[in-house]
Amino acid sequence: MAQGGTRPSSVDAPEQVPGLLKLLLLLLFRPVDLHFRLRAAGIRVPGARLGTLCSEQAEGGDRATAVYVRRMLLLLLVTAPMVTQVLGLALLMAGLPLERGWVLSALCCSAVGLVVAQVLGLAAGVLLGSLSSLATLLGLHATAADAFGPELGGVAGMVVGMCLGGVAGLACGSISGIAIGRGPTVARVQMAAILASLTPMLLWTGTTNASYAGAVAASALVAFLVSAFRLPLYALEVLASAVAYAVERWTGRPTLGWVPVRHHNLSYLPHPFLGRHLALAVRSRPAEVLAVADACLRSPGNIVVGWPWVVQALESASPERAGEPRA
């Protein structure tokens, strides 16, 4: 048996590689789960550079790696430009002006993503290239068409900064999750947010007015933190956690499968009611409780609800320990 979390090199299970849509959803919301799923399929380093993955596939004939690379490139080079074109047409039909060339810029973002995939990793290139393709509609073409006021005005600067920070923030956690099997620490997210805000300030300070550069930097910082910590999604997670707990508490219907921690790896804030929900199910469904505990270990905000609490709860719920005197 392989030790230290490694697997035999003979593992090659292309059927374990998710389909196109599921692959995209896992990249955005469950990159840690995707990391381990790809490892189980036989892909040794899911976050590796495109050239490394291609060379490993050529040397070992790994079908799983070939399927993974093909589907990721399909997302970057075909799906992202097509979705961008559809969204651009929808914005035009809604009356939002767009500067010409937005179709070409989507293709350019895919090309840049391909370069990033060779330098930083395939997952990084796909995420940054695909998200940038969408963000250019507002951050480049709508602002250039004065959709938000003067092109170098404060509102336009805020829109540009929000697009830059949003793309970088969303990609930050997903890239880390699929590359190393865990999300970035809070300190690393904060450092990356500062870098994401300083970079556009330095780029625009010498060529535009200071107020525009400041608006871009400030909004990029806020957008990065909001998107990296998934704050808008957290409101839905609180609601889902409360509903799942209430349904099982008052009706007895098993709802641990609903808890958000099983469907999102990058929540940095704790989910309310999760501990009490686990306590309801610990005696009747210990296997399901353990599955949720494992998911807690992959969620930065819910680690403390994970294994230590569950082990203690399972011991107290064990029938053979029920009659033992407590120390």
N, C-alpha and C positions, 0 to 999 in steps of 0.2 A: 504493500500500500504506500502511496506517495505521502511524504511527510511535509509539514510546513505549509499546507494549503496548495501545493503544486499538484498537477495531474499528469498522468502518463502522456507522453507525446503522441501515442497512438489514438487518442480520443479525437474523433472527427464526426460531429453530429450536426450537419447543416440544417436538419429539421428543427433544431433548437433556436436557430436565428429567427427573430421575429419578422413578420411581414412588414411591408412598407409603412403603412399607417401606424401599426403598433410600434414599430421601431422609432418613429418620430415621437410618439407619445411617451414612450419609455425614456427617450433622450431628454425630453423636457421635464418630466415629472418623476420618473423613477430610474435615474441614471445609475444609482448604486445597484439596484436589482438587475439592471441590464448588464452591468459589469460582470456580476457573478454568473448570469445566464450565458453570456458569451464565453466566459472562461469554461463553463461546463460543456459548451459546444465544441471546445477544442481551440479557441482563439487565445493564445497565451497572453497577449498584451492588447486588450481592446482599444486602448487610447493611443496606440503607436502611430507613427507617421505612415502616410500612404505608401511610400516606397518600401518601408520595412514590412508592412503587411503583404504587399505584392511579392516581395522577395521570399518571404516565408511560405507563401502559398505556392510559389514556383518551385521552391526546393523540396517542400514536403508533400505537395499535392493536396493540401487541405481544402476540402470542398466548403467547409464552414467559413473559412476565411474568405474564399472567393465569393460566396453568397453575401457575406457581410459587406465586403468592399463594393460589390456591384450595387447593392441596395442603398448604401450610403451615398454613392456617387449619383445614383438615380434621384435621390432626394435633393442633392445639391445642384445638379446640372439640368434636371428636367422639372421636377415637382416645384421647387422654389420659384423659378422664373414663371412657370405657368400660373401659380397662385398669385404671384405679384401682378401679372397682367390682368387677371380676373379682378383683383382688388382695385387696381388702377382704373379699370373701366367702371367699376362700381362707384368710385369716388368722383369720376367725371360725370357720370349720370346723376349723382347726388348734387352736382353743382360746384364741387371744389375744383378750382383751377390747378392744373399741373403743367409745369414747363415741359416742353417736348424732350424726348429722349429717354423717358422713364423705362421703356422696354429695353433699350440698349443698356441702361445702367443696371438693370436686373441681371442681364447676362454678364456684365462686368463684375458684379458682386459674386456671381458664381465662379468666375475665373479667379478672382482674388481668393475666394474660399478654397479653390484648388491649390493655390500657392501655399496658403496657410496649412492645408492638409499635409503638404510635403515638409513643412518646417516645424509646426507645432503638434501635429497629429490629425488623423482623419476626422475624429469626432469634433475637434476644435474648428477645423475648416468647414465642415458641414453646418455646424451651429452658427458660426459667425457669418459665413457666406449667405446662408438662408435667411437668417434674421435681418441682416443688413439689407438684403434685397427688398424686404418688406418695408424696413425703416426708411429707405431712401425716398419712398413715395411722399412722405410728409417732411422728413428732415432735409431733403434736397429739392425735389421738384415742386412741392407745394409752397415751400418758403421762397424758392426762386420766382414763383409766379405771384408773389405777394399775397398769398392766401391768408396770411396772418398779419398783414400790415407790411410796412417797409422791410425789404429783404434783410437789412442789417439793423432792424429795430429790436427792442427788448423782447417782444412776444415771439418774434421769429427765432431769436436766440434761445429762448426757453424751449421752443419746440425742437430745435436742433439738439440741444443738450439732453432733452428727455429721450430722444431717439438714440443718441449715442450711449447714454447711461443705461437705458433699458436693454439694448442689445448686449452690452458688456455684462450687465448684471445677471440677465437670464442665462447667458452662456457660461458665466463663472462657475456656478454650482454644478451644472451639467457636465462641463469638461472635467472638473475634479472628480465627480462621482464615477464617471465611466473610466477615467484613467487610473485611479488608485483605489476605488471601491469605497469611498467616503466623501462627504461634502467638505468644503473648505471650512476652517475654523472661523469664528467671529472676527478674530484679529486679522486674519488674511483677507477676509471680505472687506474690512475697514481699510486696510492698506491698499487693496485693489481699487476701492471707491475713490480714495484720494488721488491715486494715479490716473484714474479715468477722468477726474475733474481737472487736474493740472495739465494734462496733455493738450486738450483743446484750448485752454487758456494760453498756453505757450504758443500754440500754432496761430491763434487769431490775434494775439496782442499786438504784434508788429505790423499786421496788415489791415486791421479794422479798428473801429473805435473801442475804447476800453469798456464801455457799458455793454456792448454786444458780447465781447469776450467773457465778461463777468457773468452775464446771463447764461451763456452756454455752460460755463464751468459750474455754476451753482446748481442749475437744473440737472446737469449730468451727475453731480454728486448725489442729489436727492433721488433721482431716477435709478441710479445704480443700487443704492441701499434698499429702496422699495422693492425693486425687482429681484435682487439677490436674496433678500430675506423673505421674498414671496408674501409681502404683507397683504395685498388685496385678496390673495387666495386664502389667507389665514382666517378672514372673516367667514368665508364659506366653510372652512374646516371647523370652526367653533360651532356653527349652526349644525353641521352634519354630526359632530360628536355629541351634541346635546340631544338631537333627535334620536340617534342610535341608542343612547343610554336610556332615554325616556321610554322608547318602544319596548326594550327588553325589560326595563324595570317594572312597567305597568301591565304589559301583555304577556311577558314570558317568551316572546318570539326571539330566537337567537339573531342578534344583529352585529356580532363582532366583525363580520365581513364588511360592514358598512364603514367602520372607523377610518378616518382619513389617513392615519399613519400607515395603513396597508397600501395606500394608493399614491403616496407622495413622500419622497425621501428627503426633501430639502426644506422642511418646516423648522424654523429656528425658534419658534415659540411653543410652549407646551400646550397640548390639547386638553381642555377641561373635560372632566367626567371620565377620562380614560382609565384612571386607576380604579374608580368605583365600578366602571363597566367591567373591567377585568375581574374584580372581586365577585361580581354576580355570576360569572361563568366559570370560575376557577374550580369548583367542585364537579360540575356537570360536564364541562368540555375542556379538560386540561390541555389537550393537543392544540385546540384552537387558541387557547390562551398563550401557549408557547410560541405559536406562529406570530401572534401580535407582539409578543415580547421580542422576537427576533426582528420584527419590523421597527420596533422602538430603537433598537441599536443602530439602525440606519437613518434615524431622524434626529438631527442635532438637538432639537428642543425637547425630545421625549426619551432620551437615553436613561434618565433617572427613573422612569416608569418601567424600564425593561427588566432585565434578568434578575437583579437583586431582589426587587419587590416580588417578582413572580415565584422565584425559588422559595422565598419565605412563605408566600401564600399557599403554594403547593404542599409544603411541609405541614402547614397548619391544617390543610384540608385532607391530608392523607388519613384513611381510616385506621391504619395500624398505629399512627402516631396520636390519634385522637384521645386514647385512654392513657397515654404516658404522662407522668407528672412533669410539669414545666420547671426548669431550673430557676 
